Amino acid sequence: METGQDVEGEPATSATSAMFDYAPAPESRSIVDIASSYGLFVNGEFVDPTGGKSFKTINPATEEVLAEVSEASEEDVDRAVKSARVAYTRVWSKMSGRERSKYLYRIARILQERSRELAVLESLDNGKPIRESRDVDVPLVAAYFFYYAGWADKLEYAGFGTGTPQPLGVAAQVIPWNFPLLMLSWKIAPALAAGNTVVLKPAETTSLTALLFAEICQQADLPPGVVNIVTGAGATGRTLVSHGDVDKVAFTGSTDVGRQIAKSVAGTSKKVTLELGGKAANIVFDDAPIDQAVEGVVNGIFFNQGHVCCAGSRLLVQESLADDFLARLKRRMATLRVGDPLDKNTDIGAINSSEQLAKIRELSGVGEAEGAGRWAPPCDLPDKGFWFPPTIFTGVTAAHRIAREEIFGPVLSVISFRTPAEAVEKANNTPFGLSAGVWTDKGSRILWMANQLRAGVVWANTFNKFDPTSPFGGYKESGYGREGGRHGLEAYVR
Ligand code: NDP
């Protein structure tokens, strides 16, 4: 990234970045052992796919091929579901909660022990900065396993009615590429704690950490068949969720695929949770702590390259503060470092795939064509790989596509408002309802806003904070059901 350049006539870079240049600080990838090819994880072992098909997974920062990953056929999915059923009937559903919790604790501890390896592999396969995979994703993954390990022997105290809640059976779980390991933990930990067995399909572009997790299950001596991992594309996911012997479907991903899944399970007895897209408003009032709010807005949209379902992709800023706030935001954006995900100083890594990059470019082009003002700091992007600079659009109105559709990239739409009522109206003017943020000095205003905002999660004077004890989920087109906390457990019991 270039430094010392002007942003619309102002000294763009902060004093810090003008004074210091960062030396490269790359994390070593030698801790990770990537095999040239991977089988499917079924019944406790890695097996070849019946059709012999495979696909390549690449490092999105360099386009280097990392490994060949198996593509599970219908037969393979059936094999995995059968193995989960046998493990459920013979072993896992019969085991006491206390015993199940020991396995979950063991997995959690191994996750911690192998955290550096997991973080490096996640950054290589996904493109996210090591600072995030190391400090956010992997610690949270272990925390979710620890948290649900604690519930496994206390289900009757979870407040789900009288008697001990019973597991559902076999859970089919399909996850996206933006938080591969973290989404795996949100799915697998509560399912296992409640006594279910699982078949999980990771996203095509980010299967490697799920396969490393399979090795961790082996290391923890988890009984065969309790966790099965089938890799593949959308067709594998479709086969899995529509399998006749599945009792529960849990999906995180796009609203379009969520809709298809809801249709495919309609009329069956399968229990479903869908965690879909979002278009969150991050609302800044003129009495907010401004510098903290700038940090919160930056974290809200540029964390994980904006590949976050609850990203604060619409900044709603009070008109009286707008100019000052935008100037500060631009200055801060000019200090963001885009580049090598394995460099410990990197703030923004690679876009996960060429398809996603094309979508971000297309929607940004639409934003410009529809008349919004586009701005990005001067930024040297690497020649190879998939990159997009942190970008903001000003003068955005509710009619613009960039204000309505999930871009799923480092692109922020800026909208102004005058009164709290107008902020609420604009924030709620979206088909989604996953999250929102409010920045103000007044506690009473926070409570009032939280009551008015139609979003599953409302953060106050912070953004993108996750905790295993806290339920997460949306309404409207953001899906239904909750993950995390006691609520996340409820989705896996009857
Ligand atoms: P998808 O919703 O297609 O992918 C999520 C998961 O579902 C992946 O494992 C995918 O497999 C699988 N899948 C795809 N089609 C089906 C199907 N018919 N039945 C069952 N499973 C299926 O997201 P994309 O990766 O295609 O991303 C497209 C857009 O979705 C993004 O641009 C973004 O806007 C949004 N998105 C939102 C997410 C969120 O958390 N809200 C997460 C990811 C994407 P495969 O990887 O092989 O396609």
Boltz pocket constraint, residues with backbone or C-beta under 6 A from the ligand:
constraints:
  - pocket:
      binder: B
      contacts: [[A, 174], [A, 175], [A, 176], [A, 177], [A, 178], [A, 201], [A, 202], [A, 203], [A, 204], [A, 205], [A, 232], [A, 233], [A, 234], [A, 235], [A, 236], [A, 237], [A, 238], [A, 239], [A, 241], [A, 252], [A, 253], [A, 254], [A, 255], [A, 257], [A, 258], [A, 260], [A, 261], [A, 275], [A, 276], [A, 277], [A, 278], [A, 308], [A, 309], [A, 356], [A, 359], [A, 406], [A, 407], [A, 408]]
      max_distance: 6.0
